[in-house]
Amino acid sequence: MSRNLIVEARRRAGITQRELARRLGTHQPVIARWEGGRTEPDFRTVVRVVRACGLDLNVSLSVFDDHDLGLIRRA
């Protein structure tokens, strides 16, 4: 999941892995490992990455509703 957020944030910002690494004070191979799913950054790091891309990450909890899943399975 975090890899998708990182890739999407970087793409929306229109920056390279190298530029993102510079903004975070790290190296491009670190970004490549995150985006490739070879390493999994913690939540705080993902938030830092998203903010370094000029975006904000909002997370919310809601009641689970699987009604549509049942309809899809029946169809």
URWO-V547959 format. One record per residue. N is the residue number from 0. OMEGA is omega in degrees with one decimal (none if undefined). BURIAL is + if it has 9 or more other C-alpha atoms within 8 Angstrom, else -. Layout:
N_OMEGA_BURIAL, N_OMEGA_BURIAL
//
This chain:
0_-177.7_-, 1_-179.7_+, 2_179.2_+, 3_178.6_-, 4_-178.8_+, 5_179.4_+, 6_-178.1_+, 7_179.5_-, 8_-179.3_+, 9_179.3_+, 10_177.6_-, 11_178.8_-, 12_179.7_-, 13_-178.3_-, 14_178.3_+, 15_173.6_-, 16_-179.8_+, 17_179.1_+, 18_177.8_-, 19_178.3_+, 20_178.7_+, 21_-179.7_+, 22_-178.4_-, 23_-178.5_+, 24_179.1_-, 25_-176.7_-, 26_-177.9_+, 27_179.2_+, 28_176.3_-, 29_178.7_+, 30_179.6_+, 31_178.3_+, 32_177.0_+, 33_-176.7_+, 34_178.8_+, 35_179.3_-, 36_179.9_-, 37_171.9_-, 38_-175.8_-, 39_178.6_-, 40_177.5_-, 41_-174.5_-, 42_179.9_-, 43_178.7_-, 44_178.4_-, 45_177.9_+, 46_177.3_+, 47_179.6_+, 48_-178.8_+, 49_179.0_+, 50_177.0_+, 51_177.0_+, 52_178.8_+, 53_-179.3_-, 54_175.7_-, 55_-179.6_-, 56_178.0_-, 57_179.6_-, 58_177.8_-, 59_176.3_-, 60_177.4_-, 61_179.8_-, 62_179.6_-, 63_179.1_-, 64_-178.3_-, 65_-179.1_-, 66_-178.7_-, 67_179.0_-, 68_177.6_-, 69_178.3_-, 70_179.5_-, 71_-179.1_-, 72_-179.8_-, 73_-179.1_-, 74_none_-
//
